[in-house]
Amino acid sequence: MSAGDHEDYDYVVDADGDGDYERIQAAIDGAKSFPRERVSIFVREGVYEEKVTVHSWNPKVDLVGERAADTIITNDDHFESIGRGRNSTFFTYTLQVCGDDFRARNLTVENTAGPEAGQAVALHTEADRASFEHCRFLGNQDTVYAAGAGARQYFSECYVEGTTDFLFGGATAFFEDCEIHSKADSYVTAASTPEREPFGYVFEDCTLTADPGVSEVYLGRPWRDHAHVAVLRSQLGEHVHPAGWHNWDRPDTERTATYVEYDNEGPGARDGDERVDWASELAAAEAEAYAKANVLLRESDERFAPNWYRLIAE
């Protein structure tokens, strides 16, 4: 089958050979560099065992799976298998997104290195104006690396699982209506928000769940001094540690990190004086600053990134 038989897309990827390409990377490599219009790639259901990179010269890519549970990009690289010294973590990705204005829908991205393998990234995104809708990100330690100085990323109705620091990095990332699932007693976030950025990771209307037997999970610890994480209007399971947040045994970060909550519910929600005293509960007026459009939009987006503007402003 050719892409012409699927007229809504520029290219069709089919692992069984009934498309324009059999591999996702081949479709991306075959796309026009720095295109004027968006490039849409439809990925038929199947298991694609490959490392995929959306390069910086491949902006405006739509990568759309047939169904999230059945359209799977998988790899098993991990820290020790890479063998490139202390920075090996950053080479372990299954999907790496560097091209701005990227949009993914209906995909699973997984790193199948086991829980004993250490750092093993499923999604590495450092693109600006990148969005992920109805996607699943599966792994253990360091599942999603949301990074990029000044980069903005949006996750809607996604499922993210992991053990330790499974959402980490310095991007401004907004998670809306997502399920964040802990598989071990550890830490959900390890933000490294740059000091100059007004926001880091924001969780809005999310549900935090855990495997049976998991009972002591911290919402975050500061990978870098100015980590910024906000959890708003979310359901927090009983696995969330009463203290909520951890200083990574660096007391100085208690003065520089920003950890805030607002109007959360569930047994793991902030209750009385149990949270650490250096994290705070926002007032209603303060919480308004964390609205999606305020976090993710810039004045120029309406003109220069209309697709992103519409997605976030809707």
Protein Blocks (a to p, Z undefined) as FASTA:
>chain_A
ZZklmmmbmbdcdfkopafbfbfklmmmmpcehifbdcdddddeddddddddddfklghi
acddfblklmccddfbdfklnonojklmmmmpfbdcfbghiacehiacddfbdfknopad
fbdcfbehiacehiacddfehkbacehehiacddehiacddfehpbgcjbdcddehiacd
dfbdcdfbdcfbdfklmbfcdcehiacdddehiabdcfbdcfbfklccddehiacdfklc
fklpaehhpaklmmmpccddehiacjkbcehjlbcfkbccddfklmmmmgmklmmpcfkl
mmmmmmlmmmmmZZ
